[in-house]
């Protein structure tokens, strides 16, 4: 007997009789919600409740938000039709955050991941040599996306001489900083607490130990860890595609391939000051609201702060170079 409010199934042959009688049968599609955890060409791995499935997606996906990069990415919340295991991804829900980079090949936007609320930007203290210019770019991209950045300096067991001269610039700017060694587990408690309950993107150059840090957070991930080329001193790629991984307890982490460069997208030089919190702190004191903080404008509080040492000249020069680059892209 059918449950209250639910029609009993049609007996054998009844559907054909109804059709011959002119009665229209309505087929109700089953819809499910899921989160994309990895993309493999025409297939995606999706977490649907407690189940992990691999499913194709429609060639003409419906994006329910105004998106610039109409491709499925890790972190996308999607709608699926069908019954397990015959799922098909049919639509992508509006993304709350997107970390976007300018493609060096096409000059077009490429979404790295969607719907993350914070990012751990990883640099090694040495081997490979830390790159503060790339660090600034990644921090700016996080701010532009509305993603809270945390700076992680890994491999402190190899010493901190490579960052001692400028790590204070980021402390003064107000960034949370975690010093870690995935090899010795130093600082891992602080990193685990920082990511617990969040959806956290791990990003940075190859060879800095992103996968090693994630394995230290949860050994069950068993991610392949990279090495450093003796010829170039740079990291070798081991992570070839982004993937979203559940944290024990609550939250997720996103492992991403290493980057050598990171092109900025979809904002101009006038917005950049808001993505340098240390520069913005002084920009609010300028005599003129339209001050560029780059020319010899009188009463520029930013330039005055640089001259007195209250604002890092290195960070200020990084700001100027990025502002010039964004102006050229217009």
C-alpha positions as CSV (number, residue, x, y, z in Angstrom):
1,X,0.0,0.0,0.0
2,X,1.3,3.5,-0.9
3,X,2.3,5.9,1.8
4,X,-0.2,8.7,2.5
5,X,-0.1,11.4,-0.1
6,X,1.9,9.2,-2.6
7,X,0.2,7.7,-5.6
8,X,0.6,3.9,-5.9
9,X,2.6,2.6,-8.9
10,X,0.7,1.9,-12.1
11,X,0.0,-1.8,-12.7
12,X,1.6,-3.5,-15.7
13,X,0.1,-2.2,-19.0
14,X,-1.8,0.7,-17.3
15,X,0.6,3.4,-18.8
16,X,-0.1,2.2,-22.4
17,X,-3.9,2.2,-21.8
18,X,-3.7,5.7,-20.4
19,X,-1.7,7.0,-23.4
20,X,-4.2,5.3,-25.8
21,X,-7.0,7.1,-23.9
22,X,-5.3,10.5,-24.5
23,X,-4.0,10.9,-20.9
24,X,-0.6,12.7,-20.7
25,X,1.9,11.2,-18.2
26,X,4.3,13.7,-16.6
27,X,7.8,12.4,-16.0
28,X,9.3,14.0,-12.9
29,X,13.1,14.4,-13.1
30,X,15.1,13.8,-9.9
31,X,17.4,16.7,-9.0
32,X,20.3,16.5,-6.7
33,X,22.8,19.0,-5.3
34,X,26.6,18.4,-5.3
35,X,30.0,20.0,-5.1
36,X,32.7,19.5,-7.7
37,X,35.8,18.0,-6.2
38,X,37.9,17.5,-9.4
39,X,37.6,18.0,-13.1
40,X,38.9,15.4,-15.6
41,X,38.1,16.7,-19.1
42,X,34.5,15.8,-19.9
43,X,34.0,14.2,-16.5
44,X,33.8,15.7,-13.0
45,X,34.0,14.1,-9.6
46,X,31.2,15.4,-7.4
47,X,30.3,15.0,-3.8
48,X,26.6,14.3,-3.5
49,X,25.7,14.0,0.1
50,X,27.8,11.2,1.5
51,X,28.4,9.7,-1.9
52,X,31.2,10.5,-4.4
53,X,30.4,10.1,-8.0
54,X,32.0,10.6,-11.4
55,X,29.6,12.1,-13.9
56,X,29.5,13.8,-17.3
57,X,28.1,17.3,-17.8
58,X,26.0,18.8,-20.4
59,X,27.8,20.6,-23.2
60,X,25.5,23.6,-22.6
61,X,25.6,24.0,-18.9
62,X,23.3,26.5,-17.3
63,X,25.2,28.9,-15.1
64,X,22.9,30.5,-12.7
65,X,25.1,33.5,-12.0
66,X,26.8,36.0,-14.3
67,X,30.1,34.3,-14.8
68,X,33.1,35.2,-17.0
69,X,34.7,31.7,-17.2
70,X,31.9,29.3,-18.2
71,X,33.8,26.2,-17.3
72,X,33.3,23.8,-14.3
73,X,35.9,24.3,-11.6
74,X,36.7,22.8,-8.3
75,X,34.3,24.1,-5.6
76,X,31.4,24.7,-8.0
77,X,28.0,23.8,-6.5
78,X,26.1,22.0,-9.1
79,X,22.7,20.5,-9.9
80,X,22.5,16.9,-11.2
81,X,19.7,15.0,-12.8
82,X,19.2,11.2,-12.8
83,X,19.5,8.4,-10.3
84,X,22.8,6.9,-9.0
85,X,25.0,6.0,-10.6
86,X,23.6,7.6,-13.8
87,X,24.0,11.3,-12.9
88,X,24.4,14.2,-15.3
89,X,25.5,17.6,-14.2
90,X,23.0,20.1,-15.7
91,X,23.6,23.5,-14.0
92,X,26.0,25.5,-11.9
93,X,24.8,27.5,-9.0
94,X,25.9,31.1,-8.5
95,X,29.5,31.3,-7.3
96,X,30.0,33.2,-4.0
97,X,33.7,33.7,-4.6
98,X,36.0,33.0,-7.5
99,X,39.8,33.2,-7.6
100,X,40.6,34.3,-11.1
101,X,43.8,34.6,-13.0
102,X,44.6,36.1,-16.4
103,X,45.6,33.2,-18.7
104,X,49.2,33.9,-20.1
105,X,48.3,32.1,-23.3
106,X,45.0,33.8,-24.2
107,X,44.8,36.8,-22.0
108,X,41.3,35.6,-20.9
109,X,40.1,34.9,-17.4
110,X,40.6,31.4,-15.9
111,X,38.9,30.6,-12.6
112,X,41.2,28.6,-10.3
113,X,38.5,27.6,-7.8
114,X,35.0,28.7,-6.7
115,X,33.3,29.1,-3.4
116,X,36.3,29.2,-1.1
117,X,36.3,31.5,1.9
118,X,40.0,31.7,2.6
119,X,43.4,30.9,1.0
120,X,46.7,29.8,2.4
121,X,49.4,31.4,0.2
122,X,52.5,29.2,0.7
123,X,56.1,30.3,0.2
124,X,59.2,28.3,1.2
125,X,61.7,30.1,3.4
126,X,64.3,28.6,1.0
127,X,64.5,26.0,-1.8
128,X,62.9,27.3,-3.9
129,X,63.9,30.9,-3.2
130,X,60.9,32.8,-1.9
131,X,59.3,35.3,-4.3
132,X,57.7,38.3,-2.6
133,X,56.5,39.7,-6.0
134,X,54.5,36.6,-6.7
135,X,53.3,36.6,-3.1
136,X,52.0,40.2,-3.5
137,X,50.1,39.1,-6.7
138,X,48.4,36.2,-5.0
139,X,47.4,38.3,-2.0
140,X,46.0,41.0,-4.3
141,X,44.0,38.3,-6.2
142,X,42.6,37.0,-3.0
143,X,41.5,40.5,-1.8
144,X,39.9,41.1,-5.2
145,X,37.9,37.9,-4.9
146,X,36.8,38.5,-1.4
147,X,38.9,35.6,-0.1
148,X,40.7,36.1,3.2
149,X,44.4,35.3,2.8
150,X,46.8,33.6,5.3
151,X,50.5,33.6,4.6
152,X,52.4,30.4,5.3
153,X,56.1,30.2,5.2
154,X,57.0,26.5,5.0
155,X,60.4,24.7,5.4
156,X,61.5,26.7,8.5
157,X,63.6,23.7,9.4
158,X,65.9,24.9,6.6
159,X,66.3,28.4,8.3
160,X,64.6,31.7,7.7
161,X,67.4,33.8,6.2
162,X,65.5,34.0,2.9
163,X,62.6,35.9,4.5
164,X,64.1,37.7,7.5
165,X,64.6,40.9,5.6
166,X,61.0,41.4,4.5
167,X,58.6,39.1,6.5
168,X,58.0,42.1,8.8
169,X,56.4,44.0,5.9
170,X,53.5,41.5,5.9
171,X,53.2,41.5,9.7
172,X,52.9,45.3,9.6
173,X,50.3,45.0,6.9
174,X,48.2,42.9,9.3
175,X,48.4,39.5,7.5
176,X,48.0,36.4,9.5
177,X,51.3,34.5,9.2
178,X,52.0,30.8,10.0
179,X,55.6,29.4,10.1
180,X,55.6,25.7,9.4
181,X,57.7,22.7,8.6
182,X,55.8,19.9,7.1
183,X,58.9,17.6,7.6
184,X,59.2,18.2,11.4
185,X,55.5,19.2,12.1
186,X,56.5,22.5,13.6
187,X,53.7,25.0,13.3
188,X,51.3,22.4,12.0
189,X,49.0,22.8,15.0
190,X,48.5,26.5,14.2
191,X,47.8,25.7,10.5
192,X,45.3,23.0,11.4
193,X,43.4,25.4,13.6
194,X,43.5,28.0,10.9
195,X,41.8,25.8,8.3
196,X,39.3,23.9,10.5
197,X,35.7,24.5,9.5
198,X,36.6,26.6,6.4
199,X,36.9,25.9,2.7
200,X,40.6,26.8,2.2
201,X,42.5,27.1,-1.0
202,X,46.3,26.2,-0.9
203,X,48.2,28.1,-3.6
204,X,51.8,29.1,-4.3
205,X,54.8,28.1,-6.5
206,X,55.8,24.5,-7.2
207,X,58.1,22.9,-4.7
208,X,57.1,25.0,-1.6
209,X,55.4,22.0,0.0
210,X,51.7,22.6,-0.5
211,X,50.9,18.8,-0.9
212,X,53.3,18.0,2.0
213,X,51.4,20.4,4.3
214,X,48.1,18.9,3.3
215,X,49.5,15.4,4.0
216,X,50.6,16.6,7.4
217,X,47.2,18.0,8.1
218,X,45.6,14.7,7.2
219,X,47.8,11.7,6.3
220,X,44.9,10.0,4.7
221,X,45.1,12.3,1.6
222,X,48.3,10.5,0.5
223,X,49.1,13.3,-2.0
224,X,52.2,13.0,-4.2
225,X,54.9,15.3,-2.9
226,X,57.3,17.2,-5.2
227,X,61.1,17.8,-5.3
228,X,63.4,20.6,-6.2
229,X,65.4,20.6,-9.5
230,X,69.1,20.8,-8.7
231,X,69.7,22.5,-12.1
232,X,67.2,25.4,-11.6
233,X,66.5,25.4,-7.9
234,X,62.8,25.5,-8.7
235,X,60.0,23.1,-7.8
236,X,58.8,20.3,-10.1
237,X,55.0,20.1,-10.6
238,X,53.4,17.1,-8.8
239,X,49.8,18.4,-8.5
240,X,48.5,18.6,-12.1
241,X,44.9,19.4,-11.4
242,X,43.1,21.2,-8.6
243,X,41.1,19.0,-6.2
244,X,38.8,19.6,-3.2
245,X,39.4,17.4,-0.2
246,X,37.2,17.0,2.9
247,X,38.9,17.8,6.3
248,X,38.4,15.5,9.2
249,X,35.7,17.0,11.3
250,X,34.5,19.9,9.2
251,X,35.7,22.0,6.2
252,X,37.5,21.4,3.0
253,X,40.9,22.2,1.5
254,X,41.7,22.8,-2.2
255,X,45.1,21.6,-3.5
256,X,46.2,23.5,-6.6
257,X,49.0,23.1,-9.1
258,X,52.1,25.3,-8.5
259,X,52.2,28.7,-10.4
260,X,55.2,30.5,-11.8
261,X,53.3,33.7,-12.5
262,X,49.8,35.0,-11.7
263,X,48.2,37.5,-14.0
264,X,45.6,39.8,-12.4
265,X,42.1,40.2,-13.9
266,X,39.1,42.5,-14.0
267,X,40.1,45.6,-12.0
268,X,42.1,48.7,-12.6
269,X,44.9,50.6,-10.9
270,X,42.4,52.8,-9.0
271,X,41.1,49.7,-7.2
272,X,44.5,48.3,-6.4
273,X,45.1,50.5,-3.4
274,X,42.2,48.7,-1.6
275,X,44.0,45.4,-2.1
276,X,47.2,46.6,-0.4
277,X,46.0,47.0,3.2
278,X,49.2,48.7,4.3
279,X,49.0,51.2,1.4
280,X,45.3,51.8,2.0
281,X,45.9,52.6,5.6
282,X,47.9,55.7,4.6
283,X,45.9,56.5,1.4
284,X,42.9,57.5,3.5
285,X,45.0,60.4,4.9
286,X,45.8,61.9,1.5
287,X,44.8,65.5,1.0
288,X,43.1,64.6,-2.3
289,X,40.6,61.8,-2.8
290,X,41.8,61.2,-6.4
291,X,45.5,60.9,-5.4
292,X,47.2,58.1,-7.4
293,X,50.0,57.8,-4.7
294,X,52.5,57.4,-7.6
295,X,53.1,60.9,-8.9
296,X,54.6,63.9,-7.0
297,X,51.2,65.0,-5.7
298,X,51.5,67.3,-2.8
299,X,50.4,66.0,0.6
300,X,50.4,62.4,-0.5
301,X,50.3,60.6,2.9
302,X,51.4,57.3,1.2
303,X,54.7,58.8,-0.1
304,X,55.3,60.5,3.1
305,X,54.9,57.2,5.0
306,X,57.4,55.6,2.7
307,X,59.9,58.5,3.3
308,X,59.6,58.2,7.0
309,X,59.8,54.4,7.0
310,X,56.3,53.9,8.3
311,X,55.4,52.1,5.1
312,X,57.7,49.5,3.5
313,X,59.4,50.9,0.4
314,X,59.5,47.3,-1.0
315,X,55.7,46.9,-0.7
316,X,55.2,50.4,-2.1
317,X,57.3,49.6,-5.2
318,X,55.4,46.4,-5.7
319,X,52.2,48.4,-5.6
320,X,53.5,50.9,-8.2
321,X,54.6,48.1,-10.6
322,X,51.3,46.4,-10.4
323,X,49.4,49.7,-10.9
324,X,51.5,50.3,-14.0
325,X,50.8,46.8,-15.3
326,X,47.0,47.2,-14.8
327,X,47.1,50.6,-16.5
328,X,48.7,49.0,-19.6
329,X,46.1,46.3,-19.8
330,X,43.3,48.7,-20.3
